[in-house]
Amino acid sequence: MFLDTFEGIRVKFRETYGRFFDGGEADLVLEPGVDPLESSIEITARPRGKKQQSIALLSGGERALTAIALLFAIYQEKPSPFCILDEVDAPLDDANVDRFIKVLKEFAGTTQFIMVTHNKLSMGAADTLHGVTMPEEGVSQMVSVQMEKEALDQAAG
């Protein structure tokens, strides 16, 4: 059962990584000659145009997107109707946020995402924003904005 699940995640990780890195390659590798249940798992990655290397040698943004690709692969193998992401876009530069949003929108067709973020690009891609403000000491207030409606209202003048 472990090996079947591992292989499913491995296949989905390769696919998802390729989507994040426009054709880059990644893999999950078990230690050879070790019981799979006791083996460590090595993550290798090769963003497009670079050589294959350990995840430890990637830039911070590349490592973050690689980790997100692995999370999405695990999620695809064992899906649920919603997924909570807490500031996963924080270490990403604008180009990587754009890649992340593109893939997230593809997944959003089958899953609802609840995402905590401070990134303006990520907020701009959301359907709905929920924010918490503190108008006075000790008093929190919730603010919600339907982004599509807001954009239509602005376009209408």
C-alpha positions in Angstrom: 0.0 0.0 0.0 2.8 2.4 0.9 4.6 1.8 -2.4 1.4 2.3 -4.4 0.6 5.6 -2.7 4.3 6.7 -3.0 4.3 6.0 -6.7 1.0 7.9 -7.2 2.4 10.9 -5.4 5.6 10.6 -7.3 3.8 10.7 -10.7 1.7 13.6 -9.6 4.7 15.4 -8.2 6.5 15.2 -11.5 3.4 16.5 -13.4 2.8 19.3 -11.0 6.4 20.4 -10.8 6.5 20.5 -14.6 3.5 22.8 -14.5 5.1 25.2 -12.0 8.5 25.2 -13.9 7.3 25.1 -17.5 8.8 21.7 -18.3 11.3 21.4 -15.4 11.7 17.9 -14.0 11.6 16.6 -10.4 11.5 13.3 -8.7 11.0 11.6 -5.3 13.6 8.8 -4.7 13.6 6.2 -2.0 17.0 5.0 -0.6 18.1 2.0 -2.6 18.4 -1.3 -0.6 16.4 0.0 2.4 13.0 -1.1 3.5 10.6 1.5 1.9 8.9 2.1 5.3 12.2 3.1 6.9 13.8 4.8 3.9 14.4 8.5 3.6 13.0 10.3 0.6 15.2 12.5 -1.5 13.7 15.3 -3.6 15.5 16.1 -6.7 14.6 19.0 -9.0 15.7 20.5 -12.2 14.0 23.8 -13.1 14.0 24.4 -16.9 17.4 25.4 -18.2 19.3 24.2 -15.1 21.0 21.0 -14.1 19.4 18.3 -11.8 20.3 19.0 -8.2 19.2 18.4 -4.6 16.4 20.6 -3.3 18.9 22.1 -0.9 20.8 23.8 -3.8 17.8 25.6 -5.2 17.0 29.2 -4.6 14.5 30.0 -1.9 11.7 30.6 -4.4 12.5 27.4 -6.3 12.5 25.5 -3.0 9.1 27.0 -2.1 7.5 26.1 -5.4 9.0 22.6 -5.2 7.5 22.1 -1.8 4.1 23.5 -3.0 4.3 21.1 -6.0 4.8 18.2 -3.5 1.9 19.4 -1.3 -0.3 19.5 -4.4 0.8 16.1 -5.5 0.0 14.6 -2.1 -3.3 16.5 -2.2 -4.2 15.0 -5.6 -3.5 11.5 -4.4 -5.8 12.0 -1.4 -8.1 14.8 -2.3 -10.6 16.7 -0.2 -13.2 19.3 -1.1 -11.1 22.2 0.3 -7.5 23.1 1.1 -6.1 25.7 3.5 -2.8 27.4 2.5 -1.1 29.6 5.0 1.2 32.2 3.4 2.7 29.6 1.0 3.4 32.5 -1.4 5.5 34.5 1.1 9.0 33.4 -0.2 8.0 33.8 -3.8 9.0 36.7 -6.1 6.4 38.1 -8.5 7.3 35.7 -11.4 6.9 32.7 -9.1 3.7 34.0 -7.6 2.3 34.3 -11.1 3.3 30.6 -11.7 1.7 29.6 -8.4 -1.5 31.4 -9.1 -1.8 29.9 -12.6 -1.5 26.3 -11.2 -3.8 27.2 -8.2 -6.5 28.4 -10.6 -6.3 25.1 -12.5 -6.8 23.2 -9.2 -9.6 25.5 -8.1 -11.9 24.0 -10.6 -12.3 20.9 -8.4 -11.3 22.2 -5.0 -12.0 25.3 -2.9 -8.9 27.0 -1.6 -8.8 29.1 1.5 -5.5 31.0 1.5 -3.9 33.3 4.0 -1.7 35.8 2.2 -0.2 39.3 2.4 0.8 39.2 -1.3 -1.1 41.7 -3.5 -0.8 39.5 -6.6 -2.3 36.6 -4.8 -5.1 38.8 -3.4 -5.8 40.1 -6.9 -6.3 36.6 -8.2 -8.8 35.7 -5.5 -12.6 35.4 -6.1 -13.3 36.7 -2.6 -11.2 38.4 0.0 -11.9 38.3 3.7 -9.8 40.6 5.9 -9.7 41.4 9.6 -9.1 45.0 10.7 -8.8 46.5 14.1 -10.7 49.9 14.1 -9.9 50.4 17.8 -7.9 48.6 20.4 -9.3 45.2 21.2 -12.1 45.3 18.6 -11.7 43.2 15.4 -13.9 43.7 12.4 -14.3 41.4 9.4 -14.4 42.8 5.9 -15.3 40.8 2.8 -15.0 41.8 -0.9 -16.2 39.8 -3.9 -13.4 40.5 -6.3 -15.2 39.8 -9.6 -18.1 42.1 -8.6 -15.6 44.7 -7.4 -13.8 44.6 -10.8 -17.1 44.8 -12.7 -18.3 47.8 -10.6 -15.0 49.6 -11.2 -15.2 48.9 -15.0 -18.7 50.2 -15.1 -17.6 53.5 -13.6 
